Amino acid sequence: MNVAPDVFQAVYATILDRDTRHDGIYYVGIVTTGIYCRPSCRSRTPRPENVRVYTSIETAVQAGFRACKRCRPDNPDRHGPDAKIAHDVTAWIAARYAENVTLATIASAFNISPYHLQRVYKRMTGNSPAKQLLATRIERAKQLLVAGEHSIAEIAGAVGFRSVSHFSSVFKKTVGCAPHEYREVI
């Protein structure tokens, strides 16, 4: 697809910025590799003269390009595989927050390296998996404290803390008051 030079410069700027806002709106064909990518693909940045812009997957394929295996532009998820990983990890944490969860445990569940998981999750959500786990545990603890049916020791165990003192310390640091104070105020 031929585009005006000023439009091409704007498109190329999104490639340089790895801007996800344009994923699914247009695709970038790389002449030297024969692949097409999302504008946000994390692969090596192509030279401007090697870039072709396509408005659909079909036109990129008709032009002889194949899908990138890194950004998977043919994946129906608008934001690609990284957004799916972040979404799935958040759901996994919500389902297993009470267990002994580590970064290695989560990474193993998704068959990816802990380093890659940490980097992708942080880039997509702004939080680390550990912070998400802590936030999930604290939110559940708040719900149980408000319900008032369990002791603080039972709640600490139910949300994944091994000791009541550690739970109380983390809760106070995160919420601003001790668990028993939170229960009394709410």
C-alpha positions as CSV (number, residue, x, y, z in Angstrom):
1,M,0.0,0.0,0.0
2,N,1.4,3.4,-1.0
3,V,1.0,6.0,1.7
4,A,1.9,9.7,1.7
5,P,5.3,10.5,3.1
6,D,3.9,12.4,6.1
7,V,1.6,9.5,6.9
8,F,4.5,7.1,6.5
9,Q,6.5,9.1,8.9
10,A,3.7,9.0,11.5
11,V,3.4,5.2,11.0
12,Y,7.2,4.8,11.3
13,A,7.1,6.8,14.5
14,T,4.7,4.3,16.0
15,I,7.1,1.5,15.1
16,L,9.9,3.3,16.8
17,D,7.8,3.9,19.9
18,R,6.3,0.3,19.9
19,D,2.9,2.0,20.2
20,T,0.2,-0.6,20.8
21,R,-2.7,1.9,20.1
22,H,-2.4,1.1,16.4
23,D,-2.3,-2.7,16.7
24,G,-5.0,-4.2,14.5
25,I,-5.5,-0.9,12.7
26,Y,-2.7,-1.4,10.3
27,Y,0.2,-3.9,9.8
28,V,3.8,-3.5,8.8
29,G,5.4,-5.6,6.2
30,I,9.2,-5.9,6.3
31,V,10.7,-6.5,2.9
32,T,14.0,-8.0,4.0
33,T,12.4,-10.7,6.2
34,G,9.2,-11.3,4.3
35,I,7.1,-11.0,7.5
36,Y,4.3,-8.7,8.6
37,C,4.1,-7.4,12.2
38,R,2.0,-5.3,14.5
39,P,3.3,-1.7,14.8
40,S,4.2,-2.5,18.4
41,C,6.3,-5.6,17.6
42,R,9.4,-5.9,19.8
43,S,11.6,-7.4,17.1
44,R,14.5,-5.5,15.7
45,T,13.4,-2.1,14.2
46,P,13.4,-2.2,10.4
47,R,14.9,0.5,8.3
48,P,12.3,2.8,6.8
49,E,13.0,1.8,3.2
50,N,12.2,-1.8,4.1
51,V,8.8,-1.1,5.6
52,R,5.4,-1.5,3.8
53,V,2.1,-0.5,5.4
54,Y,-1.0,-2.6,5.0
55,T,-4.5,-2.0,6.3
56,S,-5.4,-5.7,6.8
57,I,-3.8,-9.0,7.3
58,E,-5.3,-10.2,4.0
59,T,-3.5,-7.5,2.0
60,A,-0.2,-8.2,3.7
61,V,-0.6,-11.9,2.9
62,Q,-1.5,-11.2,-0.7
63,A,1.6,-9.1,-1.0
64,G,3.6,-12.2,0.0
65,F,4.3,-11.6,3.7
66,R,3.9,-14.2,6.4
67,A,2.9,-13.5,10.1
68,C,5.6,-12.7,12.6
69,K,6.1,-15.4,15.2
70,R,7.0,-12.9,17.9
71,C,4.0,-10.5,17.9
72,R,1.6,-12.9,16.2
73,P,-0.4,-10.3,14.3
74,D,-2.8,-13.0,13.1
75,N,-3.9,-13.6,16.7
76,P,-7.4,-12.2,17.2
77,D,-6.5,-10.4,20.4
78,R,-6.1,-6.8,19.5
79,H,-3.2,-6.2,21.9
80,G,-1.3,-9.4,21.1
81,P,0.2,-12.2,23.1
82,D,1.7,-10.0,25.8
83,A,-1.8,-8.7,26.8
84,K,-3.1,-12.2,26.9
85,I,-0.2,-13.3,29.1
86,A,-0.9,-10.4,31.5
87,H,-4.6,-11.1,31.6
88,D,-4.1,-14.9,32.1
89,V,-1.5,-14.3,34.9
90,T,-3.9,-11.9,36.7
91,A,-6.7,-14.5,36.5
92,W,-4.3,-17.2,37.7
93,I,-3.2,-15.1,40.7
94,A,-6.9,-14.4,41.6
95,A,-7.6,-18.1,41.6
96,R,-4.5,-19.2,43.6
97,Y,-3.6,-16.2,45.8
98,A,-3.9,-18.4,49.0
99,E,-1.2,-20.8,47.8
100,N,2.6,-20.5,48.2
101,V,3.1,-18.5,45.0
102,T,6.4,-17.4,43.6
103,L,7.4,-15.8,40.3
104,A,8.9,-19.2,39.3
105,T,5.6,-20.9,40.1
106,I,3.7,-18.6,37.9
107,A,6.2,-18.7,35.1
108,S,6.2,-22.5,35.2
109,A,2.4,-22.5,34.9
110,F,2.7,-20.5,31.7
111,N,5.8,-22.3,30.3
112,I,7.8,-19.0,30.1
113,S,10.9,-17.8,31.9
114,P,10.5,-15.8,35.1
115,Y,12.4,-13.0,33.6
116,H,10.2,-12.8,30.5
117,L,7.0,-13.0,32.7
118,Q,8.2,-10.2,35.0
119,R,9.1,-8.0,32.0
120,V,5.9,-8.6,30.0
121,Y,3.6,-8.3,33.0
122,K,5.2,-5.1,34.3
123,R,5.1,-3.5,30.8
124,M,1.4,-4.5,30.3
125,T,0.0,-3.7,33.7
126,G,2.5,-1.4,35.4
127,N,2.8,-3.8,38.3
128,S,5.0,-6.8,39.0
129,P,3.3,-10.2,39.5
130,A,4.4,-10.0,43.2
131,K,2.6,-6.7,43.7
132,Q,-0.5,-8.1,42.0
133,L,-0.4,-11.1,44.3
134,L,-0.1,-8.9,47.4
135,A,-2.9,-6.6,46.2
136,T,-5.2,-9.6,45.6
137,R,-4.4,-11.0,49.1
138,I,-5.0,-7.7,50.8
139,E,-8.3,-7.1,49.0
140,R,-9.5,-10.6,50.0
141,A,-8.3,-10.0,53.5
142,K,-10.3,-6.8,53.7
143,Q,-13.4,-8.7,52.5
144,L,-13.0,-11.4,55.2
145,L,-12.3,-8.8,57.9
146,V,-15.5,-6.9,57.1
147,A,-17.5,-10.2,57.1
148,G,-16.2,-10.7,60.7
149,E,-16.7,-14.4,60.7
150,H,-13.1,-15.4,61.1
151,S,-10.2,-14.6,63.4
152,I,-7.3,-12.6,62.1
153,A,-5.1,-15.7,62.3
154,E,-7.6,-17.7,60.1
155,I,-7.8,-14.8,57.6
156,A,-4.0,-14.6,57.4
157,G,-3.8,-18.3,56.5
158,A,-6.7,-18.1,54.2
159,V,-5.1,-15.4,52.1
160,G,-1.7,-17.0,51.9
161,F,0.4,-15.6,54.7
162,R,2.3,-18.1,56.8
163,S,2.4,-16.0,60.0
164,V,-0.1,-13.7,61.6
165,S,2.7,-11.2,62.5
166,H,3.8,-11.0,58.9
167,F,0.2,-10.6,57.7
168,S,-0.4,-7.8,60.2
169,S,2.8,-6.0,59.3
170,V,2.1,-6.1,55.5
171,F,-1.6,-5.2,56.0
172,K,-0.6,-2.2,58.1
173,K,2.0,-1.1,55.7
174,T,-0.4,-1.5,52.7
175,V,-3.7,-0.3,54.2
176,G,-2.5,2.1,56.8
177,C,-3.9,0.4,59.9
178,A,-3.7,-3.0,61.6
179,P,-6.2,-5.7,60.6
180,H,-8.1,-5.5,63.9
181,E,-8.4,-1.7,63.5
182,Y,-9.7,-2.1,60.0
183,R,-12.3,-4.5,61.2
184,E,-13.4,-2.0,63.9
185,V,-13.5,1.0,61.6
186,I,-15.4,-0.7,58.8
